[in-house]
Amino acid sequence: MGIMDAFNDEGGKINKNNGKYRVMQIVLREKFVGKGSKNFTEIEELCNQQYAEGYKLHTFAQSTATSTGFGGGDRTVCNLVFERMYD
């Protein structure tokens, strides 16, 4: 699974706008066995990718939701706002 597979909607997968801010959302999935998230490193990859494109992390917010459907488990939703470093 690639970094862009972590996004939860098709419209948010590729955010290449050239505005002052970029807003992205990643849903972290819990590991089936053990603790932690199986795609946690994708946040780091996303931050490094945005930095390489001239953006720095401005705001990070997260929330947790419990799923009772098939597979269950908690989902952590991470909202990231990146700010362009240079105008």
DRENLO-949665 format. One record per atom (N, C-alpha, C): x, y, z; residue number from 1; atom name; residue in three letters. Coordinates in Angstrom, 2 decimals. Layout:
N
@px: X, py: Y, pz: Z, rose: NUM, pavo: CA, kolro: ALA
...
REM end
This chain:
87
@px: 0.85, py: -1.17, pz: 0.00, rose: 1, pavo: N, kolro: MET
@px: 0.00, py: 0.00, pz: 0.00, rose: 1, pavo: CA, kolro: MET
@px: 0.90, py: 1.24, pz: 0.00, rose: 1, pavo: C, kolro: MET
@px: 0.62, py: 2.18, pz: -0.87, rose: 2, pavo: N, kolro: GLY
@px: 1.40, py: 3.40, pz: -0.93, rose: 2, pavo: CA, kolro: GLY
@px: 0.84, py: 4.47, pz: -0.03, rose: 2, pavo: C, kolro: GLY
@px: 1.58, py: 5.55, pz: 0.06, rose: 3, pavo: N, kolro: ILE
@px: 1.17, py: 6.64, pz: 0.96, rose: 3, pavo: CA, kolro: ILE
@px: -0.20, py: 7.20, pz: 0.59, rose: 3, pavo: C, kolro: ILE
@px: -0.49, py: 7.29, pz: -0.68, rose: 4, pavo: N, kolro: MET
@px: -1.76, py: 7.88, pz: -1.09, rose: 4, pavo: CA, kolro: MET
@px: -2.95, py: 6.97, pz: -0.80, rose: 4, pavo: C, kolro: MET
@px: -2.71, py: 5.68, pz: -0.55, rose: 5, pavo: N, kolro: ASP
@px: -3.80, py: 4.78, pz: -0.20, rose: 5, pavo: CA, kolro: ASP
@px: -4.33, py: 5.06, pz: 1.20, rose: 5, pavo: C, kolro: ASP
@px: -3.63, py: 5.85, pz: 1.99, rose: 6, pavo: N, kolro: ALA
@px: -4.05, py: 6.15, pz: 3.36, rose: 6, pavo: CA, kolro: ALA
@px: -5.18, py: 7.17, pz: 3.39, rose: 6, pavo: C, kolro: ALA
@px: -5.36, py: 7.91, pz: 2.32, rose: 7, pavo: N, kolro: PHE
@px: -6.42, py: 8.91, pz: 2.30, rose: 7, pavo: CA, kolro: PHE
@px: -7.78, py: 8.24, pz: 2.20, rose: 7, pavo: C, kolro: PHE
@px: -8.77, py: 8.84, pz: 2.83, rose: 8, pavo: N, kolro: ASN
@px: -10.06, py: 8.17, pz: 2.92, rose: 8, pavo: CA, kolro: ASN
@px: -11.06, py: 8.61, pz: 1.86, rose: 8, pavo: C, kolro: ASN
@px: -10.69, py: 9.48, pz: 0.95, rose: 9, pavo: N, kolro: ASP
@px: -11.62, py: 9.83, pz: -0.13, rose: 9, pavo: CA, kolro: ASP
@px: -10.83, py: 10.12, pz: -1.40, rose: 9, pavo: C, kolro: ASP
@px: -11.46, py: 9.83, pz: -2.52, rose: 10, pavo: N, kolro: GLU
@px: -10.79, py: 9.97, pz: -3.81, rose: 10, pavo: CA, kolro: GLU
@px: -10.35, py: 11.40, pz: -4.08, rose: 10, pavo: C, kolro: GLU
@px: -11.17, py: 12.37, pz: -3.70, rose: 11, pavo: N, kolro: GLY
@px: -10.84, py: 13.76, pz: -3.97, rose: 11, pavo: CA, kolro: GLY
@px: -9.62, py: 14.25, pz: -3.21, rose: 11, pavo: C, kolro: GLY
@px: -9.30, py: 13.64, pz: -2.08, rose: 12, pavo: N, kolro: GLY
@px: -8.18, py: 14.09, pz: -1.27, rose: 12, pavo: CA, kolro: GLY
@px: -6.89, py: 13.36, pz: -1.52, rose: 12, pavo: C, kolro: GLY
@px: -6.88, py: 12.42, pz: -2.45, rose: 13, pavo: N, kolro: LYS
@px: -5.68, py: 11.62, pz: -2.65, rose: 13, pavo: CA, kolro: LYS
@px: -4.49, py: 12.43, pz: -3.15, rose: 13, pavo: C, kolro: LYS
@px: -4.70, py: 13.24, pz: -4.14, rose: 14, pavo: N, kolro: ILE
@px: -3.61, py: 14.01, pz: -4.71, rose: 14, pavo: CA, kolro: ILE
@px: -3.91, py: 15.49, pz: -4.51, rose: 14, pavo: C, kolro: ILE
@px: -3.15, py: 16.10, pz: -3.64, rose: 15, pavo: N, kolro: ASN
@px: -3.37, py: 17.51, pz: -3.34, rose: 15, pavo: CA, kolro: ASN
@px: -2.16, py: 18.27, pz: -3.88, rose: 15, pavo: C, kolro: ASN
@px: -2.29, py: 18.80, pz: -5.05, rose: 16, pavo: N, kolro: LYS
@px: -1.18, py: 19.51, pz: -5.70, rose: 16, pavo: CA, kolro: LYS
@px: -1.49, py: 20.98, pz: -5.89, rose: 16, pavo: C, kolro: LYS
@px: -2.46, py: 21.53, pz: -5.11, rose: 17, pavo: N, kolro: ASN
@px: -2.75, py: 22.95, pz: -5.30, rose: 17, pavo: CA, kolro: ASN
@px: -1.52, py: 23.75, pz: -4.92, rose: 17, pavo: C, kolro: ASN
@px: -1.39, py: 24.90, pz: -5.51, rose: 18, pavo: N, kolro: ASN
@px: -0.22, py: 25.74, pz: -5.26, rose: 18, pavo: CA, kolro: ASN
@px: -0.55, py: 26.92, pz: -4.37, rose: 18, pavo: C, kolro: ASN
@px: -1.62, py: 26.82, pz: -3.60, rose: 19, pavo: N, kolro: GLY
@px: -2.01, py: 27.88, pz: -2.69, rose: 19, pavo: CA, kolro: GLY
@px: -1.08, py: 27.94, pz: -1.49, rose: 19, pavo: C, kolro: GLY
@px: -1.37, py: 28.84, pz: -0.58, rose: 20, pavo: N, kolro: LYS
@px: -0.55, py: 29.01, pz: 0.61, rose: 20, pavo: CA, kolro: LYS
@px: -0.66, py: 27.80, pz: 1.54, rose: 20, pavo: C, kolro: LYS
@px: -1.81, py: 27.11, pz: 1.54, rose: 21, pavo: N, kolro: TYR
@px: -2.03, py: 25.98, pz: 2.43, rose: 21, pavo: CA, kolro: TYR
@px: -2.47, py: 24.75, pz: 1.64, rose: 21, pavo: C, kolro: TYR
@px: -2.14, py: 23.58, pz: 2.17, rose: 22, pavo: N, kolro: ARG
@px: -2.63, py: 22.30, pz: 1.68, rose: 22, pavo: CA, kolro: ARG
@px: -3.20, py: 21.57, pz: 2.89, rose: 22, pavo: C, kolro: ARG
@px: -4.42, py: 21.06, pz: 2.76, rose: 23, pavo: N, kolro: VAL
@px: -5.07, py: 20.34, pz: 3.85, rose: 23, pavo: CA, kolro: VAL
@px: -5.22, py: 18.88, pz: 3.43, rose: 23, pavo: C, kolro: VAL
@px: -4.77, py: 17.98, pz: 4.28, rose: 24, pavo: N, kolro: MET
@px: -4.82, py: 16.55, pz: 3.97, rose: 24, pavo: CA, kolro: MET
@px: -5.32, py: 15.78, pz: 5.18, rose: 24, pavo: C, kolro: MET
@px: -5.85, py: 14.60, pz: 4.90, rose: 25, pavo: N, kolro: GLN
@px: -6.38, py: 13.76, pz: 5.96, rose: 25, pavo: CA, kolro: GLN
@px: -5.91, py: 12.33, pz: 5.75, rose: 25, pavo: C, kolro: GLN
@px: -5.46, py: 11.70, pz: 6.82, rose: 26, pavo: N, kolro: ILE
@px: -5.03, py: 10.31, pz: 6.78, rose: 26, pavo: CA, kolro: ILE
@px: -5.79, py: 9.56, pz: 7.86, rose: 26, pavo: C, kolro: ILE
@px: -6.26, py: 8.37, pz: 7.53, rose: 27, pavo: N, kolro: VAL
@px: -6.91, py: 7.51, pz: 8.51, rose: 27, pavo: CA, kolro: VAL
@px: -5.92, py: 6.41, pz: 8.86, rose: 27, pavo: C, kolro: VAL
@px: -5.52, py: 6.36, pz: 10.12, rose: 28, pavo: N, kolro: LEU
@px: -4.61, py: 5.31, pz: 10.58, rose: 28, pavo: CA, kolro: LEU
@px: -5.42, py: 4.10, pz: 11.00, rose: 28, pavo: C, kolro: LEU
@px: -4.98, py: 2.94, pz: 10.58, rose: 29, pavo: N, kolro: ARG
@px: -5.64, py: 1.70, pz: 10.92, rose: 29, pavo: CA, kolro: ARG
@px: -4.82, py: 0.94, pz: 11.95, rose: 29, pavo: C, kolro: ARG
@px: -5.50, py: 0.36, pz: 12.93, rose: 30, pavo: N, kolro: GLU
@px: -4.82, py: -0.41, pz: 13.96, rose: 30, pavo: CA, kolro: GLU
@px: -4.31, py: -1.73, pz: 13.38, rose: 30, pavo: C, kolro: GLU
@px: -3.19, py: -2.20, pz: 13.93, rose: 31, pavo: N, kolro: LYS
@px: -2.68, py: -3.51, pz: 13.53, rose: 31, pavo: CA, kolro: LYS
@px: -3.64, py: -4.59, pz: 13.99, rose: 31, pavo: C, kolro: LYS
@px: -3.72, py: -5.66, pz: 13.23, rose: 32, pavo: N, kolro: PHE
@px: -4.58, py: -6.77, pz: 13.60, rose: 32, pavo: CA, kolro: PHE
@px: -4.04, py: -7.45, pz: 14.86, rose: 32, pavo: C, kolro: PHE
@px: -2.73, py: -7.58, pz: 14.94, rose: 33, pavo: N, kolro: VAL
@px: -2.09, py: -8.19, pz: 16.11, rose: 33, pavo: CA, kolro: VAL
@px: -1.09, py: -7.19, pz: 16.66, rose: 33, pavo: C, kolro: VAL
@px: -1.12, py: -6.97, pz: 17.94, rose: 34, pavo: N, kolro: GLY
@px: -0.16, py: -6.06, pz: 18.57, rose: 34, pavo: CA, kolro: GLY
@px: -0.74, py: -4.67, pz: 18.73, rose: 34, pavo: C, kolro: GLY
@px: 0.12, py: -3.74, pz: 19.06, rose: 35, pavo: N, kolro: LYS
@px: -0.32, py: -2.37, pz: 19.29, rose: 35, pavo: CA, kolro: LYS
@px: 0.27, py: -1.45, pz: 18.24, rose: 35, pavo: C, kolro: LYS
@px: -0.34, py: -0.30, pz: 18.10, rose: 36, pavo: N, kolro: GLY
@px: 0.15, py: 0.69, pz: 17.16, rose: 36, pavo: CA, kolro: GLY
@px: -0.60, py: 0.66, pz: 15.85, rose: 36, pavo: C, kolro: GLY
@px: -0.18, py: 1.52, pz: 14.96, rose: 37, pavo: N, kolro: SER
@px: -0.84, py: 1.64, pz: 13.67, rose: 37, pavo: CA, kolro: SER
@px: 0.02, py: 1.02, pz: 12.59, rose: 37, pavo: C, kolro: SER
@px: -0.63, py: 0.35, pz: 11.64, rose: 38, pavo: N, kolro: LYS
@px: 0.16, py: -0.29, pz: 10.59, rose: 38, pavo: CA, kolro: LYS
@px: 0.61, py: 0.68, pz: 9.51, rose: 38, pavo: C, kolro: LYS
@px: 0.09, py: 1.90, pz: 9.47, rose: 39, pavo: N, kolro: ASN
@px: 0.54, py: 2.85, pz: 8.45, rose: 39, pavo: CA, kolro: ASN
@px: 1.00, py: 4.17, pz: 9.06, rose: 39, pavo: C, kolro: ASN
@px: 1.47, py: 4.12, pz: 10.30, rose: 40, pavo: N, kolro: PHE
@px: 1.92, py: 5.32, pz: 11.00, rose: 40, pavo: CA, kolro: PHE
@px: 3.07, py: 6.02, pz: 10.28, rose: 40, pavo: C, kolro: PHE
@px: 3.98, py: 5.25, pz: 9.68, rose: 41, pavo: N, kolro: THR
@px: 5.11, py: 5.85, pz: 8.98, rose: 41, pavo: CA, kolro: THR
@px: 4.68, py: 6.67, pz: 7.77, rose: 41, pavo: C, kolro: THR
@px: 3.45, py: 6.47, pz: 7.31, rose: 42, pavo: N, kolro: GLU
@px: 2.97, py: 7.24, pz: 6.16, rose: 42, pavo: CA, kolro: GLU
@px: 2.84, py: 8.72, pz: 6.50, rose: 42, pavo: C, kolro: GLU
@px: 2.59, py: 9.05, pz: 7.76, rose: 43, pavo: N, kolro: ILE
@px: 2.54, py: 10.46, pz: 8.15, rose: 43, pavo: CA, kolro: ILE
@px: 3.93, py: 11.08, pz: 7.95, rose: 43, pavo: C, kolro: ILE
@px: 4.96, py: 10.36, pz: 8.36, rose: 44, pavo: N, kolro: GLU
@px: 6.32, py: 10.86, pz: 8.19, rose: 44, pavo: CA, kolro: GLU
@px: 6.64, py: 11.03, pz: 6.71, rose: 44, pavo: C, kolro: GLU
@px: 6.27, py: 10.06, pz: 5.90, rose: 45, pavo: N, kolro: GLU
@px: 6.52, py: 10.15, pz: 4.46, rose: 45, pavo: CA, kolro: GLU
@px: 5.79, py: 11.33, pz: 3.85, rose: 45, pavo: C, kolro: GLU
@px: 4.54, py: 11.53, pz: 4.28, rose: 46, pavo: N, kolro: LEU
@px: 3.75, py: 12.65, pz: 3.76, rose: 46, pavo: CA, kolro: LEU
@px: 4.40, py: 13.98, pz: 4.14, rose: 46, pavo: C, kolro: LEU
@px: 4.83, py: 14.12, pz: 5.38, rose: 47, pavo: N, kolro: CYS
@px: 5.48, py: 15.36, pz: 5.83, rose: 47, pavo: CA, kolro: CYS
@px: 6.75, py: 15.62, pz: 5.03, rose: 47, pavo: C, kolro: CYS
@px: 7.56, py: 14.58, pz: 4.82, rose: 48, pavo: N, kolro: ASN
@px: 8.79, py: 14.74, pz: 4.05, rose: 48, pavo: CA, kolro: ASN
@px: 8.50, py: 15.11, pz: 2.60, rose: 48, pavo: C, kolro: ASN
@px: 7.46, py: 14.53, pz: 2.03, rose: 49, pavo: N, kolro: GLN
@px: 7.08, py: 14.85, pz: 0.65, rose: 49, pavo: CA, kolro: GLN
@px: 6.64, py: 16.31, pz: 0.54, rose: 49, pavo: C, kolro: GLN
@px: 5.81, py: 16.76, pz: 1.48, rose: 50, pavo: N, kolro: GLN
@px: 5.34, py: 18.14, pz: 1.45, rose: 50, pavo: CA, kolro: GLN
@px: 6.49, py: 19.13, pz: 1.66, rose: 50, pavo: C, kolro: GLN
@px: 7.41, py: 18.78, pz: 2.55, rose: 51, pavo: N, kolro: TYR
@px: 8.58, py: 19.63, pz: 2.78, rose: 51, pavo: CA, kolro: TYR
@px: 9.41, py: 19.77, pz: 1.50, rose: 51, pavo: C, kolro: TYR
@px: 9.59, py: 18.66, pz: 0.80, rose: 52, pavo: N, kolro: ALA
@px: 10.34, py: 18.69, pz: -0.46, rose: 52, pavo: CA, kolro: ALA
@px: 9.66, py: 19.57, pz: -1.50, rose: 52, pavo: C, kolro: ALA
@px: 8.35, py: 19.75, pz: -1.39, rose: 53, pavo: N, kolro: GLU
@px: 7.60, py: 20.59, pz: -2.32, rose: 53, pavo: CA, kolro: GLU
@px: 7.45, py: 22.02, pz: -1.80, rose: 53, pavo: C, kolro: GLU
@px: 8.13, py: 22.34, pz: -0.68, rose: 54, pavo: N, kolro: GLY
@px: 8.13, py: 23.71, pz: -0.18, rose: 54, pavo: CA, kolro: GLY
@px: 7.08, py: 24.02, pz: 0.87, rose: 54, pavo: C, kolro: GLY
@px: 6.51, py: 23.00, pz: 1.51, rose: 55, pavo: N, kolro: TYR
@px: 5.50, py: 23.20, pz: 2.54, rose: 55, pavo: CA, kolro: TYR
@px: 5.98, py: 22.65, pz: 3.87, rose: 55, pavo: C, kolro: TYR
@px: 5.60, py: 23.32, pz: 4.97, rose: 56, pavo: N, kolro: LYS
@px: 5.91, py: 22.83, pz: 6.31, rose: 56, pavo: CA, kolro: LYS
@px: 4.61, py: 22.55, pz: 7.04, rose: 56, pavo: C, kolro: LYS
@px: 4.68, py: 21.65, pz: 8.01, rose: 57, pavo: N, kolro: LEU
@px: 3.49, py: 21.31, pz: 8.77, rose: 57, pavo: CA, kolro: LEU
@px: 3.10, py: 22.49, pz: 9.65, rose: 57, pavo: C, kolro: LEU
@px: 1.90, py: 22.96, pz: 9.49, rose: 58, pavo: N, kolro: HIS
@px: 1.39, py: 24.10, pz: 10.24, rose: 58, pavo: CA, kolro: HIS
@px: 0.53, py: 23.63, pz: 11.42, rose: 58, pavo: C, kolro: HIS
@px: -0.38, py: 22.69, pz: 11.17, rose: 59, pavo: N, kolro: THR
@px: -1.31, py: 22.21, pz: 12.19, rose: 59, pavo: CA, kolro: THR
@px: -1.54, py: 20.72, pz: 12.02, rose: 59, pavo: C, kolro: THR
@px: -1.60, py: 20.02, pz: 13.16, rose: 60, pavo: N, kolro: PHE
@px: -1.89, py: 18.59, pz: 13.17, rose: 60, pavo: CA, kolro: PHE
@px: -2.97, py: 18.35, pz: 14.21, rose: 60, pavo: C, kolro: PHE
@px: -4.06, py: 17.72, pz: 13.81, rose: 61, pavo: N, kolro: ALA
@px: -5.14, py: 17.41, pz: 14.76, rose: 61, pavo: CA, kolro: ALA
@px: -5.55, py: 15.96, pz: 14.52, rose: 61, pavo: C, kolro: ALA
@px: -5.94, py: 15.29, pz: 15.59, rose: 62, pavo: N, kolro: GLN
@px: -6.38, py: 13.91, pz: 15.43, rose: 62, pavo: CA, kolro: GLN
@px: -7.62, py: 13.64, pz: 16.27, rose: 62, pavo: C, kolro: GLN
@px: -8.38, py: 12.67, pz: 15.82, rose: 63, pavo: N, kolro: SER
@px: -9.53, py: 12.20, pz: 16.57, rose: 63, pavo: CA, kolro: SER
@px: -9.61, py: 10.69, pz: 16.39, rose: 63, pavo: C, kolro: SER
@px: -10.28, py: 10.02, pz: 17.32, rose: 64, pavo: N, kolro: THR
@px: -10.39, py: 8.57, pz: 17.27, rose: 64, pavo: CA, kolro: THR
@px: -11.86, py: 8.17, pz: 17.23, rose: 64, pavo: C, kolro: THR
@px: -12.15, py: 7.20, pz: 16.38, rose: 65, pavo: N, kolro: ALA
@px: -13.50, py: 6.66, pz: 16.27, rose: 65, pavo: CA, kolro: ALA
@px: -13.42, py: 5.15, pz: 16.38, rose: 65, pavo: C, kolro: ALA
@px: -14.41, py: 4.56, pz: 17.01, rose: 66, pavo: N, kolro: THR
@px: -14.47, py: 3.11, pz: 17.13, rose: 66, pavo: CA, kolro: THR
@px: -15.41, py: 2.56, pz: 16.08, rose: 66, pavo: C, kolro: THR
@px: -14.97, py: 1.53, pz: 15.40, rose: 67, pavo: N, kolro: SER
@px: -15.79, py: 0.89, pz: 14.37, rose: 67, pavo: CA, kolro: SER
@px: -16.37, py: -0.40, pz: 14.94, rose: 67, pavo: C, kolro: SER
@px: -17.66, py: -0.61, pz: 14.72, rose: 68, pavo: N, kolro: THR
@px: -18.29, py: -1.85, pz: 15.18, rose: 68, pavo: CA, kolro: THR
@px: -18.57, py: -2.78, pz: 14.01, rose: 68, pavo: C, kolro: THR
@px: -18.19, py: -2.36, pz: 12.82, rose: 69, pavo: N, kolro: GLY
@px: -18.44, py: -3.18, pz: 11.63, rose: 69, pavo: CA, kolro: GLY
@px: -17.46, py: -4.32, pz: 11.51, rose: 69, pavo: C, kolro: GLY
@px: -17.46, py: -4.97, pz: 10.35, rose: 70, pavo: N, kolro: PHE
@px: -16.57, py: -6.09, pz: 10.09, rose: 70, pavo: CA, kolro: PHE
@px: -15.12, py: -5.65, pz: 10.27, rose: 70, pavo: C, kolro: PHE
@px: -14.37, py: -6.34, pz: 11.06, rose: 71, pavo: N, kolro: GLY
@px: -12.98, py: -5.99, pz: 11.31, rose: 71, pavo: CA, kolro: GLY
@px: -12.83, py: -5.08, pz: 12.51, rose: 71, pavo: C, kolro: GLY
@px: -13.86, py: -4.30, pz: 12.82, rose: 72, pavo: N, kolro: GLY
@px: -13.87, py: -3.45, pz: 14.02, rose: 72, pavo: CA, kolro: GLY
@px: -12.59, py: -2.65, pz: 14.18, rose: 72, pavo: C, kolro: GLY
@px: -12.25, py: -2.38, pz: 15.42, rose: 73, pavo: N, kolro: GLY
@px: -11.01, py: -1.67, pz: 15.71, rose: 73, pavo: CA, kolro: GLY
@px: -11.17, py: -0.18, pz: 15.68, rose: 73, pavo: C, kolro: GLY
@px: -10.24, py: 0.48, pz: 16.28, rose: 74, pavo: N, kolro: ASP
@px: -10.25, py: 1.94, pz: 16.32, rose: 74, pavo: CA, kolro: ASP
@px: -9.62, py: 2.51, pz: 15.06, rose: 74, pavo: C, kolro: ASP
@px: -10.10, py: 3.67, pz: 14.69, rose: 75, pavo: N, kolro: ARG
@px: -9.53, py: 4.42, pz: 13.56, rose: 75, pavo: CA, kolro: ARG
@px: -9.14, py: 5.79, pz: 14.08, rose: 75, pavo: C, kolro: ARG
@px: -7.93, py: 6.18, pz: 13.80, rose: 76, pavo: N, kolro: THR
@px: -7.47, py: 7.51, pz: 14.17, rose: 76, pavo: CA, kolro: THR
@px: -7.43, py: 8.35, pz: 12.90, rose: 76, pavo: C, kolro: THR
@px: -8.16, py: 9.45, pz: 12.91, rose: 77, pavo: N, kolro: VAL
@px: -8.20, py: 10.36, pz: 11.77, rose: 77, pavo: CA, kolro: VAL
@px: -7.25, py: 11.51, pz: 12.06, rose: 77, pavo: C, kolro: VAL
@px: -6.29, py: 11.70, pz: 11.18, rose: 78, pavo: N, kolro: CYS
@px: -5.30, py: 12.77, pz: 11.33, rose: 78, pavo: CA, kolro: CYS
@px: -5.54, py: 13.82, pz: 10.25, rose: 78, pavo: C, kolro: CYS
@px: -5.74, py: 15.05, pz: 10.67, rose: 79, pavo: N, kolro: ASN
@px: -5.90, py: 16.17, pz: 9.75, rose: 79, pavo: CA, kolro: ASN
@px: -4.62, py: 17.00, pz: 9.81, rose: 79, pavo: C, kolro: ASN
@px: -4.03, py: 17.22, pz: 8.67, rose: 80, pavo: N, kolro: LEU
@px: -2.77, py: 17.94, pz: 8.59, rose: 80, pavo: CA, kolro: LEU
@px: -2.94, py: 19.17, pz: 7.70, rose: 80, pavo: C, kolro: LEU
@px: -2.45, py: 20.30, pz: 8.16, rose: 81, pavo: N, kolro: VAL
@px: -2.45, py: 21.52, pz: 7.37, rose: 81, pavo: CA, kolro: VAL
@px: -1.00, py: 21.89, pz: 7.14, rose: 81, pavo: C, kolro: VAL
@px: -0.63, py: 22.01, pz: 5.87, rose: 82, pavo: N, kolro: PHE
@px: 0.71, py: 22.40, pz: 5.49, rose: 82, pavo: CA, kolro: PHE
@px: 0.69, py: 23.83, pz: 4.97, rose: 82, pavo: C, kolro: PHE
@px: 1.71, py: 24.60, pz: 5.32, rose: 83, pavo: N, kolro: GLU
@px: 1.83, py: 25.99, pz: 4.88, rose: 83, pavo: CA, kolro: GLU
@px: 3.03, py: 26.14, pz: 3.98, rose: 83, pavo: C, kolro: GLU
@px: 2.84, py: 26.86, pz: 2.87, rose: 84, pavo: N, kolro: ARG
@px: 3.96, py: 27.10, pz: 1.97, rose: 84, pavo: CA, kolro: ARG
@px: 5.03, py: 27.92, pz: 2.67, rose: 84, pavo: C, kolro: ARG
@px: 6.27, py: 27.51, pz: 2.57, rose: 85, pavo: N, kolro: MET
@px: 7.36, py: 28.18, pz: 3.28, rose: 85, pavo: CA, kolro: MET
@px: 7.79, py: 29.47, pz: 2.61, rose: 85, pavo: C, kolro: MET
@px: 7.65, py: 29.54, pz: 1.31, rose: 86, pavo: N, kolro: TYR
@px: 8.11, py: 30.72, pz: 0.57, rose: 86, pavo: CA, kolro: TYR
@px: 7.00, py: 31.29, pz: -0.27, rose: 86, pavo: C, kolro: TYR
@px: 6.85, py: 32.59, pz: -0.26, rose: 87, pavo: N, kolro: ASP
@px: 5.84, py: 33.24, pz: -1.10, rose: 87, pavo: CA, kolro: ASP
@px: 6.44, py: 33.77, pz: -2.37, rose: 87, pavo: C, kolro: ASP
REM end
